[in-house]
Amino acid sequence: MKTAIKRQLILKLFEKQGGKCCYCDQHVILSYRWRDQQRPDAATIEHLERLADGGTDHPSNIAMSCKKCNDGRQELDWLTYRSLKRGEIHEYPRANPVIRAAQ
C-alpha cells in the first residue's frame, strides 16, 4: 500500500475508532516518525481477516490496532483475539501452549 494512501486510511480509522485500538480499546498514537511507529501503542493498519487466510484490502476488512496487538494476534481470528484482550475469555488453546489474556 502506498504511503500517502496508508496515511489517509489511518487518519480515517483513527477518527472512526475514536483513537482506540480495535482489540484492547486503548488509545494509540499517530506519528510519521519511524521510531515512534515502533512503540507498542503506535497505530497500525490491521486486516481483520488476515491476507494469509484469504482476506482483502477492502475497507470492511480493515481496522486500526496498536502495534502490540497487531504483533500479538498471530493466527487467531480477530473476534477471538479481541475477546482475549478485553478479558471476556481468559484462555484459548492454540496448537500447544495456552495463551492467557494480557491484562
Summary of the structure (lengths in Angstrom):
residues: 103
radius of gyration: 13.8
end to end distance: 32.4
largest distance: 40.8
contacts: 262
relative contact order: 0.16
helix: 37%
strand: 19%
